[in-house]
């Protein structure tokens, strides 16, 4: 076997195994149990309280020294301050708000590129052409793909989280209205709603719990609300933040302001669903043309084509 005689084979094999182990670990970390089973299980109140506490303490748990060292090294690869700010916003939209998230993301990005580059050189080039133009081309392509994949995964997660926040916003506002009419203060409202939504809408519960913690730490309530809008970039949440700031400035009752925001959010969600339903016929035309029309044409044209072939063969 020629690849075993390659002097770089042990290093490339080790890099491939390390990347495979890292991929499996990330997939297991992302897997979760069915939220419906959790909600219907016993001790729902205790489970919800523990889930809310874990959400609020998730971003404050200390990292291991090895991860801190990796994050410090990754911070040096983040580029300019503007690039670092864009990465922080993207990670915040995906739900990663830790100060070390940017460094870990950059380390994972370039580490994935190096691993995929090593795997591409090992699998698609021979030892003789590995240091030539073909090896350079394969290495650059693999490096580009490897550094792009982590960013693509983060963008997909951010898009899914954005959709989840948009869909759960009307329910969260309805619960806020009930809590405000019961006379609870706004920080307590966020804490209660985050506990109630811990299983049905974990993304919304996570953001509300984080905002509730910021309200206890920051002296200005407006700053915590603006941070919520900047992290999520969801139009309904931005509208809620603007309405709450305006209501606080002009002395509008909290329950009345939240009720108005809830009605607008529900109407906007219905309009978005109707818009998606209206786009379905146009979207279904592509699979109709590519999957259904060619077999129909083939079935109709086959007899005539067979007669033409028989005529030409005579």
C-alpha positions as CSV (number, residue, x, y, z in Angstrom):
1,X,0.0,0.0,0.0
2,X,1.7,3.2,-1.2
3,X,0.0,5.6,1.2
4,X,1.4,3.8,4.2
5,X,5.0,4.3,2.9
6,X,4.3,8.1,2.7
7,X,6.4,9.9,5.4
8,X,3.4,12.3,6.1
9,X,0.9,9.5,6.4
10,X,0.9,9.3,10.3
11,X,0.5,13.1,10.6
12,X,-2.3,13.2,8.1
13,X,-4.0,10.2,9.6
14,X,-3.8,11.8,13.1
15,X,-5.3,15.0,11.8
16,X,-8.1,13.2,10.1
17,X,-8.9,11.2,13.2
18,X,-8.8,14.4,15.3
19,X,-11.2,16.1,13.0
20,X,-13.6,13.2,12.9
21,X,-13.6,13.0,16.7
22,X,-14.2,16.8,16.9
23,X,-17.1,16.5,14.5
24,X,-18.8,13.6,16.4
25,X,-18.4,15.6,19.7
26,X,-20.0,18.7,18.2
27,X,-22.9,16.7,16.8
28,X,-23.5,15.0,20.2
29,X,-23.3,18.4,21.9
30,X,-25.9,19.9,19.6
31,X,-28.3,16.9,20.0
32,X,-31.1,17.5,22.5
33,X,-34.0,15.6,23.8
34,X,-37.5,16.2,22.5
35,X,-38.9,19.3,24.3
36,X,-42.4,17.8,24.3
37,X,-41.3,14.8,26.4
38,X,-39.7,17.2,28.9
39,X,-42.8,19.3,29.1
40,X,-45.1,16.3,29.6
41,X,-42.8,14.6,32.1
42,X,-43.1,14.7,35.9
43,X,-41.9,17.6,38.0
44,X,-42.5,20.1,35.3
45,X,-42.2,23.1,37.6
46,X,-38.8,21.9,39.0
47,X,-37.5,21.1,35.6
48,X,-38.5,24.6,34.3
49,X,-36.9,26.3,37.2
50,X,-33.6,24.3,36.6
51,X,-33.8,25.0,32.9
52,X,-34.2,28.8,33.5
53,X,-31.3,28.8,36.0
54,X,-29.1,26.9,33.6
55,X,-29.9,29.4,30.8
56,X,-29.0,32.4,33.0
57,X,-25.8,30.8,34.2
58,X,-24.7,29.3,30.9
59,X,-22.7,32.3,29.8
60,X,-21.0,32.8,33.1
61,X,-19.6,29.3,33.6
62,X,-15.8,29.3,33.6
63,X,-13.8,27.6,30.8
64,X,-11.0,25.3,31.2
65,X,-7.4,26.7,30.9
66,X,-6.9,24.9,27.6
67,X,-10.0,26.5,26.1
68,X,-8.9,29.9,27.5
69,X,-5.5,29.5,25.8
70,X,-7.2,28.5,22.5
71,X,-9.6,31.5,22.8
72,X,-6.7,33.9,23.5
73,X,-4.8,32.6,20.4
74,X,-8.0,32.8,18.3
75,X,-8.5,36.5,19.3
76,X,-5.2,37.3,17.5
77,X,-6.7,35.8,14.3
78,X,-9.9,37.8,14.3
79,X,-8.5,40.7,12.3
80,X,-9.4,44.3,12.7
81,X,-11.9,45.7,15.2
82,X,-14.6,46.0,12.6
83,X,-14.2,42.3,11.6
84,X,-14.2,41.3,15.3
85,X,-17.4,43.3,15.9
86,X,-19.1,41.6,12.9
87,X,-18.0,38.1,14.2
88,X,-19.3,39.0,17.7
89,X,-22.7,40.0,16.2
90,X,-23.0,36.8,14.2
91,X,-22.1,34.7,17.2
92,X,-24.6,36.6,19.3
93,X,-27.3,35.9,16.8
94,X,-26.4,32.2,16.9
95,X,-26.7,32.3,20.7
96,X,-23.0,32.4,21.7
97,X,-22.5,35.5,23.7
98,X,-19.4,34.6,25.8
99,X,-16.3,36.9,25.6
100,X,-14.3,33.9,24.5
101,X,-16.7,32.9,21.7
102,X,-14.9,35.0,19.1
103,X,-11.5,33.4,19.8
104,X,-12.9,29.9,19.9
105,X,-14.7,30.4,16.6
106,X,-11.6,31.7,14.9
107,X,-9.5,28.9,16.3
108,X,-12.1,26.3,15.1
109,X,-12.3,28.1,11.7
110,X,-8.6,28.0,10.9
111,X,-8.2,24.6,12.6
112,X,-10.8,23.1,10.4
113,X,-9.1,24.6,7.4
114,X,-5.8,23.1,8.3
115,X,-7.3,19.7,8.9
116,X,-9.2,19.7,5.7
117,X,-6.1,20.9,3.8
118,X,-4.1,18.0,5.3
119,X,-6.8,15.5,4.4
120,X,-7.1,16.9,0.9
121,X,-3.3,16.6,0.3
122,X,-3.3,13.1,1.6
123,X,-6.3,11.8,-0.3
124,X,-6.2,13.6,-3.6
125,X,-2.5,14.1,-4.3
126,X,0.5,11.7,-4.6
127,X,3.7,12.2,-2.6
128,X,5.5,13.3,-5.8
129,X,3.0,16.1,-6.7
130,X,2.2,17.1,-3.2
131,X,4.6,20.0,-3.2
132,X,3.9,21.1,-6.8
133,X,1.3,23.2,-8.4
134,X,-1.4,20.5,-8.1
135,X,-0.7,20.1,-4.4
136,X,-0.9,23.9,-4.0
137,X,-4.2,24.1,-5.8
138,X,-5.7,21.2,-3.8
139,X,-4.4,22.7,-0.5
140,X,-5.8,26.2,-1.3
141,X,-9.2,24.8,-2.2
142,X,-9.4,22.6,0.8
143,X,-8.2,25.4,3.1
144,X,-10.9,27.7,1.7
145,X,-13.6,25.1,2.1
146,X,-12.4,24.2,5.6
147,X,-12.4,27.8,6.8
148,X,-15.8,28.5,5.2
149,X,-17.7,25.5,6.8
150,X,-17.6,26.7,10.4
151,X,-18.9,30.1,9.3
152,X,-21.6,28.5,7.3
153,X,-22.7,26.4,10.3
154,X,-22.9,29.5,12.5
155,X,-24.9,31.3,9.8
156,X,-27.4,28.4,9.5
157,X,-27.7,28.3,13.3
158,X,-28.3,32.1,13.4
159,X,-31.0,31.8,10.7
160,X,-32.8,29.0,12.6
161,X,-32.6,30.9,15.8
162,X,-33.9,34.1,14.1
163,X,-36.9,32.1,12.8
164,X,-37.5,30.5,16.3
165,X,-37.4,33.9,18.0
166,X,-39.8,35.4,15.4
167,X,-42.3,32.6,15.8
168,X,-42.2,32.6,19.6
169,X,-42.4,36.4,20.1
170,X,-46.2,36.7,20.0
171,X,-46.6,34.0,22.8
172,X,-43.9,35.7,24.9
173,X,-45.6,39.0,24.5
174,X,-49.0,37.5,25.5
175,X,-47.4,36.1,28.7
176,X,-45.8,39.5,29.3
177,X,-49.2,41.2,29.1
178,X,-50.6,38.8,31.7
179,X,-47.7,39.4,34.0
180,X,-47.9,43.1,33.6
181,X,-51.6,43.2,34.3
182,X,-50.9,41.1,37.5
183,X,-48.7,44.0,38.7
184,X,-45.2,42.5,38.3
185,X,-42.3,44.7,37.6
186,X,-40.5,44.4,34.2
187,X,-37.4,42.5,35.4
188,X,-39.7,40.0,37.2
189,X,-41.8,39.7,34.1
190,X,-38.8,38.7,32.0
191,X,-37.8,36.1,34.6
192,X,-41.2,34.6,34.8
193,X,-41.7,34.5,31.0
194,X,-38.3,32.9,30.5
195,X,-39.1,30.2,33.0
196,X,-42.5,29.5,31.3
197,X,-40.9,29.3,27.9
198,X,-37.8,27.3,28.9
199,X,-39.1,24.1,27.1
200,X,-41.5,25.4,24.4
201,X,-39.3,28.2,23.2
202,X,-35.7,27.8,24.5
203,X,-34.2,30.5,22.3
204,X,-36.6,33.1,23.5
205,X,-36.3,32.0,27.1
206,X,-32.5,32.2,26.7
207,X,-32.6,35.8,25.5
208,X,-35.1,36.9,28.1
209,X,-33.2,35.3,30.9
210,X,-30.0,37.0,29.7
211,X,-31.8,40.4,29.5
212,X,-33.1,39.9,33.0
213,X,-29.6,39.3,34.3
214,X,-28.4,42.4,32.5
215,X,-31.2,44.5,34.1
216,X,-29.9,43.5,37.5
217,X,-26.3,44.4,36.6
218,X,-26.6,47.5,34.4
219,X,-27.8,50.8,36.0
220,X,-29.7,51.8,32.8
221,X,-32.7,49.7,31.7
222,X,-32.5,51.2,28.2
223,X,-29.0,49.8,27.7
224,X,-30.1,46.3,28.5
225,X,-33.1,46.5,26.1
226,X,-30.9,47.9,23.4
227,X,-28.5,45.0,23.9
228,X,-31.4,42.6,23.4
229,X,-32.3,44.2,20.1
230,X,-28.6,44.3,18.9
231,X,-28.1,40.6,19.8
232,X,-31.2,39.2,18.1
233,X,-31.7,41.6,15.1
234,X,-35.4,40.4,15.0
235,X,-37.8,43.1,13.8
236,X,-40.5,42.3,16.3
237,X,-38.0,42.4,19.2
238,X,-36.6,45.7,17.9
239,X,-40.2,47.1,17.7
240,X,-40.8,45.9,21.3
241,X,-37.7,47.5,22.6
242,X,-38.5,50.8,20.8
243,X,-42.1,50.8,22.2
244,X,-40.9,50.0,25.7
245,X,-38.3,52.8,25.7
246,X,-40.9,55.2,24.4
247,X,-43.5,54.1,27.0
248,X,-40.9,54.5,29.7
249,X,-40.0,58.0,28.5
250,X,-43.6,59.2,28.2
251,X,-45.1,57.4,31.2
252,X,-47.3,55.0,29.2
253,X,-48.6,52.0,31.3
254,X,-46.5,48.9,30.8
255,X,-49.5,46.6,30.3
256,X,-51.0,48.9,27.6
257,X,-47.7,49.1,25.8
258,X,-47.1,45.4,25.9
259,X,-50.7,44.7,24.7
260,X,-50.2,47.0,21.7
261,X,-46.9,45.3,20.8
262,X,-48.4,41.8,21.2
263,X,-51.2,42.7,18.7
264,X,-48.8,44.1,16.2
265,X,-46.5,41.1,16.6
266,X,-49.3,38.6,16.1
267,X,-50.6,40.5,13.0
268,X,-47.0,40.6,11.5
269,X,-46.5,36.9,12.1
270,X,-49.9,36.1,10.3
271,X,-48.9,38.4,7.4
272,X,-45.5,36.6,7.1
273,X,-47.2,33.2,7.1
274,X,-49.7,34.4,4.4
275,X,-46.8,35.7,2.4
276,X,-45.0,32.4,2.6
277,X,-48.2,30.5,1.6
278,X,-48.6,32.9,-1.4
279,X,-45.1,32.0,-2.6
280,X,-45.7,28.2,-2.5
281,X,-47.2,27.9,-6.1
282,X,-44.1,29.7,-7.6
283,X,-41.7,27.6,-5.5
284,X,-43.5,24.3,-6.4
285,X,-43.2,25.1,-10.1
286,X,-39.4,24.2,-10.1
287,X,-39.8,20.7,-8.8
288,X,-42.9,20.3,-11.0
289,X,-40.9,21.1,-14.1
290,X,-37.8,19.1,-13.1
291,X,-39.4,16.0,-11.6
292,X,-42.9,15.6,-13.1
293,X,-42.7,17.2,-16.6
294,X,-39.8,15.1,-18.0
295,X,-41.3,11.7,-17.2
296,X,-44.6,12.9,-18.7
297,X,-42.9,14.1,-21.9
298,X,-40.9,10.8,-22.1
299,X,-44.1,8.7,-21.7
300,X,-45.9,10.7,-24.4
301,X,-43.0,10.9,-26.9
302,X,-41.6,7.4,-26.5
303,X,-44.1,5.6,-28.9
304,X,-43.5,8.2,-31.6
305,X,-39.8,8.0,-31.1
306,X,-39.9,4.2,-31.3
307,X,-41.8,4.4,-34.6
308,X,-39.3,6.8,-36.1
309,X,-36.4,4.5,-35.0
310,X,-38.1,1.5,-36.6
311,X,-38.7,3.4,-39.8
312,X,-35.1,4.4,-40.0
313,X,-33.8,0.9,-39.4
314,X,-35.9,-0.6,-42.3
